[in-house]
Amino acid sequence: MNAKRGYVPEDDMNFSEASIKDMRSASRHLCYLINEGYDLKQASTFVGNHFMYSERQRLALMRSVATKEQLEIRKGKEKSSIYGEEVWIDGFNTIITLEVMISDSILFLCQDGTIRDLAALRGTYRIIPETEKAIEILLGTLDDLGAENIHILLDEPVSNSGRLKSFIAEIADIYKIPLDIQVLKAVDKELLEKENVITSDSIILDHCKSWFNLMEKCVKDQNISPLQVWE
C-alpha cells in the first residue's frame, strides 16, 4: 500500500491552483518582512493570520522563502558538479524527500533552488514501501554524477535509524561506489563543517562550506514539477 509520505487529504484544497496563486501574493508580504529583519516564524504567523492560512500553508511559505542575504550565501556555495568528489549526505532529510516524491505527495521549489516537502519527522521514522526505491534513486543518481567517497549520515535519536542504515547497506551492494553510513547523535553539527553537502536544511546550507542540489536533478529525472508558492 502506498503510504503517501508527506501528504494529508487537506492538501488538495490547501494547494489547489487558486490557493497557490493566493500564496504567491502572500509570499511578497513575507519576503518583505524577513528582509526588513523580522523573524521568519513570527512574520509567517502574522502573514498567515492575515490570509487565514492553514498550518501546512504557513509551513510551505516558511520553507519556500529566504532573505536576500541567505539566497546570496547559498548560491555562492552551490556546486555545479560532484564528479570525483567526496560528498556528505543528510540522510533522513534526503531520503524522506525522495519518499515524498515517489509517493506523489507535494514538493515545493524554493527560492534557493532546493526542493522541500511538508513531511514532519519529529524524531520518528519508519521504513515504508517507497523507501527502497528512494535509496535506489539516491545511490543511482550519485553513481551517475560520478561522486566518490559517499557518506550518508543518519540521526541516532530518530527511531529506526539503525534499521535504515542496514537497509541502505543492503541495497548499496549492487553499486560499485565507496559508501560510508554513519549513525550520529548530531548530524547537523557534523555537516556544518563539510564541503559537498547534500541537504535542504536551511541552517546547514547557510553554514556548510559548499553544497550540491541533488534533489533538483532527481525531480527532473523523474519528470516531477514541484509547486512554487513564491513570486
Legacy VTK file of the C-alpha trace (Angstrom):
# vtk DataFile Version 3.0
C-alpha trace
ASCII
DATASET POLYDATA
POINTS 231 float
0.000 0.000 0.000
1.261 3.476 -0.874
1.957 5.242 2.411
1.741 8.716 0.829
4.667 10.124 2.805
4.181 13.837 3.466
0.528 14.014 2.406
-2.723 14.827 4.182
-6.139 14.959 2.434
-6.485 18.703 3.074
-3.512 19.314 0.759
-5.812 19.033 -2.260
-7.628 22.158 -1.091
-4.725 23.938 0.569
-2.584 23.747 -2.549
-5.139 23.990 -5.325
-4.354 26.215 -8.297
-6.335 29.099 -6.769
-4.628 28.651 -3.385
-1.155 28.658 -4.938
-1.939 31.906 -6.762
-3.065 33.462 -3.479
0.011 32.173 -1.635
2.301 33.785 -4.179
0.768 37.097 -3.255
1.234 36.334 0.443
4.878 35.421 -0.169
5.592 39.013 -1.207
4.451 40.209 2.202
6.503 37.547 3.982
9.645 38.271 1.958
9.325 41.977 2.654
9.097 41.385 6.391
12.030 38.976 6.661
14.204 41.229 4.511
13.389 44.043 6.917
14.774 41.932 9.758
11.654 40.305 11.139
11.918 36.751 12.466
10.688 34.226 9.891
8.409 32.349 12.270
6.848 35.498 13.683
6.448 37.023 10.222
4.825 33.851 8.860
2.402 33.862 11.799
1.462 37.475 11.044
1.025 36.835 7.314
-0.703 33.506 7.900
-3.202 35.092 10.265
-3.900 37.889 7.787
-4.599 35.458 4.948
-6.243 32.895 7.290
-3.929 30.104 6.168
-3.756 26.568 7.500
-0.687 25.359 9.365
0.544 23.485 6.295
0.158 26.532 4.079
2.181 28.568 6.583
4.805 25.841 6.729
5.008 25.769 2.924
5.616 29.520 2.840
8.224 29.338 5.610
10.133 26.560 3.889
9.959 28.224 0.481
11.381 31.682 1.182
14.661 33.144 2.393
16.185 36.574 2.814
18.214 38.140 0.016
21.340 37.681 2.143
20.610 33.984 2.665
19.988 33.473 -1.044
23.309 35.099 -1.909
25.176 32.967 0.632
23.564 29.717 -0.541
24.008 30.419 -4.247
27.607 31.388 -3.631
28.352 27.996 -2.090
26.381 25.824 -4.500
28.480 23.363 -6.515
27.695 22.634 -10.156
29.307 19.175 -10.096
30.323 16.477 -7.632
32.240 14.365 -10.146
35.131 12.686 -8.349
34.191 14.449 -5.113
33.631 13.293 -1.550
30.032 14.023 -0.577
28.222 14.236 2.746
24.511 13.451 2.796
21.894 14.483 5.340
20.356 11.017 5.240
16.871 11.402 6.681
16.400 14.815 5.064
17.224 13.481 1.600
15.592 10.052 1.768
12.315 11.390 3.164
12.070 13.975 0.371
12.643 11.199 -2.161
9.931 9.110 -0.475
7.574 12.081 -0.741
8.422 12.384 -4.444
7.787 8.685 -5.090
4.539 8.835 -3.082
3.340 11.587 -5.436
2.905 13.932 -2.500
3.549 17.658 -2.666
7.039 19.049 -3.206
7.969 22.712 -3.339
10.524 24.524 -5.462
12.003 27.043 -3.047
13.642 30.407 -3.660
17.123 28.992 -3.063
16.539 26.299 -5.690
16.152 23.462 -3.215
13.238 21.031 -3.228
11.419 20.725 0.091
8.423 18.820 1.437
5.970 19.054 4.317
6.796 15.723 5.957
7.418 16.226 9.664
9.995 13.832 11.130
9.688 14.848 14.802
12.005 12.096 15.974
10.034 9.238 14.454
10.651 7.372 11.229
9.599 4.061 9.755
10.602 2.325 6.566
7.768 2.330 4.029
7.360 0.568 0.658
8.760 3.647 -1.127
11.968 3.645 0.921
13.701 1.044 -1.236
13.124 2.983 -4.448
14.157 6.224 -2.717
17.501 4.691 -1.766
17.953 3.275 -5.258
17.323 6.696 -6.799
19.739 8.318 -4.344
22.567 5.887 -4.973
21.908 5.645 -8.702
21.973 9.412 -9.105
25.208 9.713 -7.131
26.709 6.983 -9.305
25.603 8.759 -12.494
27.135 12.006 -11.239
30.456 10.297 -10.564
30.552 11.024 -6.844
33.196 9.232 -4.794
33.588 8.523 -1.077
29.928 8.928 -0.248
28.990 9.492 3.396
25.357 9.083 4.475
24.731 10.434 7.964
21.679 9.358 9.965
20.415 10.879 13.225
20.771 8.438 16.100
17.889 9.929 18.161
15.457 9.220 15.317
13.644 5.899 15.595
14.719 3.113 13.229
17.954 4.870 12.244
19.825 1.608 12.724
17.344 -0.309 10.587
17.614 2.298 7.834
21.399 2.065 7.934
21.209 -1.705 7.414
18.640 -1.285 4.631
20.820 1.233 2.781
23.848 -1.047 3.098
21.848 -3.987 1.734
20.699 -2.043 -1.331
24.143 -0.494 -1.845
25.685 -3.911 -2.555
24.681 -3.609 -6.212
26.505 -0.285 -6.633
30.264 -0.161 -7.015
30.852 3.132 -5.232
32.579 3.717 -1.879
29.843 4.156 0.719
30.112 5.045 4.388
26.927 5.063 6.503
27.120 6.589 9.956
24.559 6.945 12.731
25.455 10.063 14.726
23.988 11.980 17.631
24.381 15.375 15.919
24.261 15.111 12.130
23.591 18.826 11.640
26.674 19.809 13.628
28.819 17.409 11.607
27.584 18.757 8.274
28.252 22.390 9.185
31.979 21.735 8.712
31.750 19.842 5.413
32.009 20.510 1.692
29.726 18.967 -0.958
26.829 18.624 1.465
23.515 17.248 0.204
20.582 18.603 2.190
17.724 21.093 2.073
18.124 22.104 5.714
18.348 25.907 5.773
20.717 26.172 8.722
23.137 23.672 7.206
23.016 25.433 3.825
23.829 28.753 5.483
26.869 27.412 7.337
28.365 24.484 5.429
31.396 25.094 3.204
29.622 24.039 -0.006
26.573 22.075 -1.122
25.128 20.301 -4.144
21.470 20.369 -5.204
20.897 16.647 -5.745
17.102 16.813 -5.416
16.913 19.248 -8.318
18.379 16.569 -10.589
16.206 13.840 -9.074
12.919 15.641 -9.726
13.993 16.497 -13.271
14.986 12.888 -13.940
11.587 11.730 -12.655
9.688 14.445 -14.587
8.270 15.900 -11.378
7.087 19.518 -11.286
7.256 20.875 -7.730
4.858 23.639 -6.677
6.083 27.220 -6.396
4.346 29.349 -3.766
6.559 32.427 -4.096
6.968 35.186 -6.646
LINES 1 232
231 0 1 2 3 4 5 6 7 8 9 10 11 12 13 14 15 16 17 18 19 20 21 22 23 24 25 26 27 28 29 30 31 32 33 34 35 36 37 38 39 40 41 42 43 44 45 46 47 48 49 50 51 52 53 54 55 56 57 58 59 60 61 62 63 64 65 66 67 68 69 70 71 72 73 74 75 76 77 78 79 80 81 82 83 84 85 86 87 88 89 90 91 92 93 94 95 96 97 98 99 100 101 102 103 104 105 106 107 108 109 110 111 112 113 114 115 116 117 118 119 120 121 122 123 124 125 126 127 128 129 130 131 132 133 134 135 136 137 138 139 140 141 142 143 144 145 146 147 148 149 150 151 152 153 154 155 156 157 158 159 160 161 162 163 164 165 166 167 168 169 170 171 172 173 174 175 176 177 178 179 180 181 182 183 184 185 186 187 188 189 190 191 192 193 194 195 196 197 198 199 200 201 202 203 204 205 206 207 208 209 210 211 212 213 214 215 216 217 218 219 220 221 222 223 224 225 226 227 228 229 230
